Amino acid sequence: MSASITRLNLTKRLGQWSGNRKPSEITSTTSPDTSHVATLVAFVDQAWLDIQLSQLNRWDWMYNRLDDDSVALTISNRLLTMAAIDATARVVVPFKAHDVVPLRYILLKHPTTDAVHRVEYVPYEVFRGYRDRGARPENRPTRYTIRKNGDLEFDPTPDVAYTINCDWLQVPNELAADGDSPDMPNHFHMLVVWWALVHLMDMDENGGRYRTADRQYQKMLNRLHIEQLHEDMHDEYLSTGEVYSW
């Protein structure tokens, strides 16, 4: 099993492979002693963000499960914020049915009977102005949508504090301390160095090292795609060909 590579060591390797700094000359990423070391740190940080953003909704390591009854809806409140799920939660990803309607759904569990039921996903543009029009009754929610800021909105309004079972995607995270490491699988951490080196060598107009770094980056990126790329896109939960009930 490969060990994780910290932000400090990623920066040291970038400095060494770029031919600009020996590893022993880089002692901190939070208080770099020269502007050039600060530039190396910036390239490492940006490379990590670039990798996360390149397939934002499809990297398997960015998927998380919520199925421990730890998050509950609030009685008489139609909204559930992403912060209530987790501080790093960006958007809920519904389950996909293969045999019955609804096609996209999450699960809610009754707090006293433990009965579990499906709650169907409805696109926001369809939900808005119809399912949120006027005073809504309180009952067992049967439909939900995702607002543009990621929050969930339910209909009918929850009559009890149902707990939620769903998957969710986290926001991209940043490297901030010397000991921080990319949270993708350890054996792909060097991808950050290769991508940072591609851009650094492009800026320095070093064609030979640029081509070497780009070849290594592409090879490792292909392996990452094979291992970690989720099979389904979730940018749009329902295609125009899919149906949902009213």
C-alpha positions in Angstrom: 0.0 0.0 0.0 1.4 3.4 -1.0 2.0 6.0 1.7 0.3 9.3 1.3 2.4 12.2 0.2 2.1 15.5 2.1 1.9 19.0 0.7 5.4 19.6 1.9 6.8 16.5 0.2 4.8 17.2 -3.0 6.4 20.6 -3.1 9.9 19.2 -2.5 9.5 16.8 -5.4 8.3 19.5 -7.6 11.3 21.6 -6.7 13.7 18.8 -7.3 12.2 17.6 -10.6 11.9 21.1 -12.0 15.6 21.5 -11.3 15.1 24.7 -9.3 15.3 23.6 -5.6 16.9 20.7 -3.7 14.4 19.0 -1.3 16.5 20.1 1.7 16.0 23.7 0.7 12.2 23.5 1.1 11.3 23.3 4.8 7.8 24.8 4.9 4.8 25.4 2.7 3.0 27.7 5.1 6.0 30.1 5.6 8.1 29.6 2.4 11.5 31.3 2.7 11.7 32.5 -0.9 9.2 33.7 -3.5 10.2 30.8 -5.7 9.3 28.3 -3.1 6.0 30.1 -2.7 5.4 29.7 -6.4 6.1 25.9 -6.1 3.5 25.7 -3.3 1.0 27.6 -5.4 1.5 25.2 -8.4 1.0 22.2 -6.1 -2.2 23.6 -4.6 -3.6 24.6 -7.9 -2.8 21.2 -9.5 -4.8 19.4 -6.7 -7.8 21.7 -7.2 -7.5 21.2 -11.0 -7.6 17.4 -10.6 -10.7 17.5 -8.4 -12.5 20.0 -10.7 -11.7 18.0 -13.9 -14.4 15.4 -13.1 -16.2 17.1 -10.2 -19.3 14.9 -10.2 -17.6 11.7 -11.1 -14.6 10.9 -8.9 -15.5 8.0 -6.7 -13.4 9.3 -3.8 -15.6 12.3 -3.6 -18.7 10.2 -2.9 -20.0 9.7 0.6 -22.8 7.8 2.2 -25.4 9.0 4.7 -27.2 6.0 6.1 -26.7 6.0 9.9 -29.9 7.9 10.9 -27.7 10.8 12.1 -29.5 13.5 10.0 -33.1 14.3 10.4 -35.6 16.6 8.7 -37.2 19.2 10.9 -41.0 19.0 11.5 -42.9 21.7 9.6 -39.7 22.7 7.7 -39.5 22.0 4.0 -35.8 22.6 3.7 -32.7 20.6 4.6 -29.4 22.4 4.1 -26.2 20.7 2.9 -24.5 21.9 6.1 -27.0 19.7 8.1 -25.6 16.7 6.2 -21.9 17.6 6.5 -19.8 20.7 6.5 -18.1 19.5 3.3 -21.3 18.4 1.5 -21.9 20.0 -1.9 -24.9 18.2 -3.4 -27.0 15.1 -2.7 -26.9 12.3 -5.3 -30.1 10.3 -5.5 -30.3 6.6 -6.0 -31.3 5.3 -9.4 -34.1 2.8 -9.7 -33.8 0.1 -12.4 -37.3 -1.4 -12.2 -39.9 1.0 -10.8 -40.9 4.6 -10.7 -39.5 6.9 -9.3 -36.3 6.7 -11.3 -34.3 9.0 -9.0 -35.0 9.0 -5.3 -33.6 9.1 -1.7 -34.9 7.3 1.4 -36.6 8.6 4.5 -37.2 6.7 7.7 -40.0 7.3 10.2 -38.5 8.1 13.6 -40.8 5.9 15.6 -42.1 3.1 13.3 -38.7 2.8 11.3 -40.8 2.5 8.2 -38.7 3.4 5.1 -40.1 5.0 2.0 -38.8 6.4 -1.3 -38.9 10.2 -2.0 -38.8 11.0 -5.7 -36.5 13.6 -7.1 -38.3 16.3 -9.2 -36.1 18.7 -11.2 -36.1 22.2 -9.7 -37.6 23.9 -12.8 -40.6 21.5 -12.5 -40.9 21.7 -8.7 -40.6 25.5 -8.6 -44.0 27.3 -8.9 -46.0 24.1 -8.5 -44.9 22.0 -5.5 -43.9 25.1 -3.6 -47.0 27.2 -4.4 -49.1 28.5 -1.6 -49.5 26.8 1.8 -48.4 23.1 1.6 -49.8 20.4 3.8 -47.9 18.5 6.5 -47.6 14.8 5.7 -45.0 12.2 4.7 -42.8 13.8 2.0 -43.1 12.0 -1.3 -41.1 14.3 -3.5 -38.0 16.6 -3.2 -36.0 18.9 -5.3 -32.5 20.4 -5.1 -32.3 24.1 -5.0 -29.7 26.0 -6.9 -27.6 26.3 -3.8 -27.7 22.6 -3.2 -30.3 22.6 -0.4 -33.1 20.0 -0.5 -36.8 21.0 -0.5 -39.5 18.5 0.3 -43.2 18.2 -0.5 -45.4 17.7 1.5 -43.9 19.4 4.4 -42.5 16.9 6.9 -44.9 16.0 9.6 -42.3 14.2 11.7 -38.5 14.2 11.9 -37.7 11.6 9.3 -34.1 10.6 9.0 -32.5 10.6 5.6 -30.6 8.0 3.6 -28.7 9.2 0.6 -25.3 9.7 -1.1 -23.6 13.0 -1.3 -20.7 14.7 -3.1 -18.2 16.7 -1.2 -16.8 20.1 -2.2 -13.3 20.2 -3.5 -10.8 20.7 -0.7 -7.6 22.6 -0.5 -4.1 21.7 0.9 -3.3 24.2 3.6 -0.7 22.7 6.0 2.6 21.0 5.6 1.1 17.7 6.6 -2.1 17.9 4.4 -2.4 15.2 1.7 -4.7 14.9 -1.3 -7.7 12.7 -0.2 -7.7 10.7 -3.4 -6.0 7.2 -3.3 -2.4 7.4 -2.1 -1.0 5.8 -5.2 -2.2 8.7 -7.3 -0.7 11.5 -5.2 2.2 11.9 -7.7 -0.3 13.0 -10.3 -0.4 16.4 -8.4 3.4 16.8 -9.0 3.2 15.8 -12.6 0.4 18.3 -13.3 2.1 21.0 -11.4 5.3 20.3 -13.3 3.5 20.5 -16.7 2.4 24.0 -15.9 5.6 25.1 -14.3 7.7 23.9 -17.3 5.3 25.5 -19.6 5.7 28.8 -17.8 9.5 28.4 -17.8 9.4 27.4 -21.5 11.3 24.2 -20.8 10.1 22.0 -23.6 12.0 18.8 -22.7 10.8 18.6 -19.1 7.3 19.8 -20.2 6.9 16.8 -22.6 8.3 14.4 -20.0 5.9 15.6 -17.3 2.9 15.7 -19.7 3.6 12.0 -20.7 3.8 10.9 -17.1 0.7 12.9 -16.2 -1.4 11.5 -19.0 -0.3 7.9 -18.2 -1.3 8.3 -14.5 -4.5 10.2 -15.3 -5.6 7.4 -17.6 -5.1 4.9 -14.7 -7.0 7.2 -12.4 -9.9 7.4 -14.8 -10.0 3.6 -15.0 -10.0 3.2 -11.2 -11.9 6.2 -9.9 -14.2 7.6 -12.6 -17.9 7.0 -11.7 -19.9 5.3 -14.4 -22.8 7.8 -14.3 -22.9 11.5 -14.7 -25.0 13.3 -12.1 -24.9 16.8 -13.4 -28.5 16.4 -14.5 -30.4 13.8 -12.4 -33.1 13.3 -15.0 -32.6 13.3 -18.8 -35.4 14.6 -20.9 -36.3 11.0 -21.7 -36.9 10.0 -18.1 -40.3 10.4 -16.5 -41.4 11.2 -13.0 -44.8 11.0 -11.3 -46.8 13.8 -10.0 
